[in-house]
Amino acid sequence: MRFGIVVFPGTWSDGDCFHAVKSVLGQEAEYVWHKDRDIARFDAIVLPGGFSYGDYLRCGAIARFAPVMESVAGHAARGKLVIGICNGFQILCEAGLLPGQLMMNDHLEFRCAWVNLRVESAGTPFTHLARPGQVLRVPISHGEGNYTADPETIDELKRERRVVFRYCSPDGDVTRESNPNGSMDNIAGIVNERGNVLGMMPHPERCVEPLLGGVDGRVIFESMFTSTPVAAAPGNPTGTRR
């Protein structure tokens, strides 16, 4: 599988993502500069963590207008995979590719720690190798990871099983104490309506090898490698990923 890893001014997790998918997991990977528009050669696009454009205005608000984002939207419309991690999740929300908004953590502190995620939906291209209810141990590193949306959007996400990950205890219990940032309904990751765009605050690229303290992030990337095609959007006949 060929990954394009987008680099904005201020991105800092691009190297981690590149190392994870290429050096550890053996896939093809290239960096994509934020001014590039030609991403047709990629099967999957990664929007990594960091502080794109210094997070001026608000997280992801300027990156949303980068030239590459128009191509990312087209990539998603063709049924190809997009994963936004941390700042990448924020950018996807600002760009309208995912609903909701990432707000300041409710305790107003930056948190860098390991958390537990319960797999709520194992029917996505990012989780089909996981078990429903499986608990993954994945690190976070953010100050604005508080997922917020209006009640109607939250109900829609739940009804359509688009909540992919929730913060939980090591035993899989979804509790207030296990929520590191105040996210509504303990939401840690969601997908779009078609299921081919994932946004998540935790960093799976930082837990793909034992040297880093865990390997639970592998299931997300390995699910992407072995996923089946997503149908293209109406009027766009090319929906294959590979």
NORRA-V361482 format. One record per pair of residues at least 24 apart in sequence whose C-alpha atoms are under 7 Angstrom apart, sorted by sequence separation. I is the first residue (numbers start at 1). J is the second residue. If there is no record, write none. Layout:
BEGIN
i->I j->J
i->I j->J
END
This chain:
BEGIN
i->7 j->31
i->114 j->138
i->115 j->139
i->163 j->187
i->165 j->189
i->2 j->27
i->3 j->28
i->4 j->29
i->5 j->30
i->6 j->31
i->7 j->32
i->8 j->33
i->114 j->139
i->115 j->140
i->164 j->189
i->165 j->190
i->1 j->27
i->2 j->28
i->3 j->29
i->4 j->30
i->5 j->31
i->6 j->32
i->7 j->33
i->8 j->34
i->113 j->139
i->114 j->140
i->163 j->189
i->164 j->190
i->1 j->28
i->2 j->29
i->3 j->30
i->4 j->31
i->5 j->32
i->6 j->33
i->7 j->34
i->60 j->87
i->64 j->91
i->113 j->140
i->163 j->190
i->164 j->191
i->4 j->32
i->6 j->34
i->59 j->87
i->63 j->91
i->112 j->140
i->113 j->141
i->162 j->190
i->163 j->191
i->111 j->140
i->112 j->141
i->162 j->191
i->37 j->67
i->60 j->90
i->61 j->91
i->64 j->94
i->111 j->141
i->112 j->142
i->162 j->192
i->35 j->66
i->36 j->67
i->37 j->68
i->59 j->90
i->60 j->91
i->64 j->95
i->111 j->142
i->34 j->66
i->35 j->67
i->36 j->68
i->39 j->71
i->110 j->142
i->111 j->143
i->34 j->67
i->35 j->68
i->61 j->94
i->110 j->143
i->14 j->48
i->34 j->68
i->37 j->71
i->60 j->94
i->109 j->143
i->13 j->48
i->135 j->170
i->146 j->181
i->148 j->183
i->13 j->49
i->44 j->80
i->45 j->81
i->46 j->82
i->47 j->83
i->48 j->84
i->49 j->85
i->51 j->87
i->145 j->181
i->146 j->182
i->147 j->183
i->148 j->184
i->11 j->48
i->12 j->49
i->13 j->50
i->43 j->80
i->44 j->81
i->45 j->82
i->46 j->83
i->47 j->84
i->48 j->85
i->49 j->86
i->50 j->87
i->135 j->172
i->146 j->183
i->147 j->184
i->4 j->42
i->11 j->49
i->12 j->50
i->43 j->81
i->44 j->82
i->45 j->83
i->46 j->84
i->47 j->85
i->48 j->86
i->49 j->87
i->105 j->143
i->3 j->42
i->11 j->50
i->48 j->87
i->49 j->88
i->104 j->143
i->105 j->144
i->2 j->42
i->3 j->43
i->4 j->44
i->5 j->45
i->6 j->46
i->10 j->50
i->11 j->51
i->48 j->88
i->104 j->144
i->105 j->145
i->106 j->146
i->121 j->161
i->147 j->187
i->2 j->43
i->3 j->44
i->4 j->45
i->5 j->46
i->6 j->47
i->10 j->51
i->11 j->52
i->47 j->88
i->103 j->144
i->104 j->145
i->105 j->146
i->1 j->43
i->2 j->44
i->3 j->45
i->4 j->46
i->5 j->47
i->6 j->48
i->10 j->52
i->102 j->144
i->103 j->145
i->104 j->146
i->121 j->163
i->9 j->52
i->10 j->53
i->102 j->145
i->103 j->146
i->120 j->163
i->121 j->164
i->8 j->52
i->9 j->53
i->10 j->54
i->102 j->146
i->103 j->147
i->120 j->164
i->8 j->53
i->102 j->147
i->103 j->148
i->119 j->164
i->120 j->165
i->101 j->147
i->102 j->148
i->119 j->165
i->120 j->166
i->100 j->147
i->101 j->148
i->118 j->165
i->119 j->166
i->100 j->148
i->101 j->149
i->117 j->165
i->118 j->166
i->100 j->149
i->117 j->166
i->118 j->167
i->117 j->167
i->118 j->168
i->116 j->167
i->117 j->168
i->116 j->168
i->116 j->169
i->116 j->170
i->118 j->172
i->145 j->201
i->140 j->201
i->140 j->202
i->139 j->202
i->140 j->203
i->138 j->202
i->139 j->203
i->138 j->203
i->138 j->204
i->138 j->207
i->124 j->195
i->125 j->196
i->107 j->181
i->106 j->181
i->105 j->181
i->106 j->182
i->105 j->182
i->138 j->216
i->137 j->216
i->138 j->217
i->136 j->216
i->130 j->219
i->129 j->219
i->127 j->219
i->127 j->220
i->98 j->192
i->126 j->220
i->129 j->223
i->126 j->221
i->128 j->223
i->127 j->223
i->126 j->223
i->125 j->223
i->126 j->224
i->125 j->224
i->125 j->227
i->89 j->199
i->89 j->200
i->89 j->201
i->82 j->196
i->83 j->197
i->84 j->198
i->85 j->199
i->86 j->200
i->81 j->196
i->82 j->197
i->83 j->198
i->84 j->199
i->85 j->200
i->86 j->201
i->80 j->196
i->81 j->197
i->82 j->198
i->83 j->199
i->84 j->200
i->85 j->201
i->86 j->202
i->79 j->196
i->85 j->202
i->86 j->203
i->85 j->203
i->76 j->196
i->76 j->197
i->79 j->230
i->79 j->231
i->79 j->232
i->78 j->232
i->77 j->232
i->78 j->233
i->77 j->233
i->78 j->236
i->80 j->239
i->78 j->238
i->79 j->239
i->80 j->240
i->81 j->241
i->78 j->239
i->79 j->240
i->80 j->241
i->79 j->241
i->20 j->205
i->17 j->205
i->20 j->208
i->16 j->205
i->16 j->206
i->43 j->241
i->43 j->242
i->1 j->225
END
